[in-house]
Amino acid sequence: MNNENRSMPICFTPDQIKALEEYAKKKGMLNCNQAIEEIIESL
């Protein structure tokens, strides 16, 4: 994902962050930021 296209911060609850971390771990990603990028790109 191109950093220049990022223009809006996003906020998550602690439960949502935990779910993102679990998703990232299952997919072999290093952190939840990679999971967020993958989810956004799939939209």
C-alpha positions, 0 to 999 in steps of 0.5 A: 500500500502506498503511504501517500494514499493514506489520509485518515487515521483509524481507531480500534477498541482493545478487542478489535486490536486483539482480533487484528493481532490474531488474524495477523498471526494466523496469516503469518504477518509481523503485526496488525498493521499488515493485516489492516493493509491487507483488509483495506486492499481487499475492499 
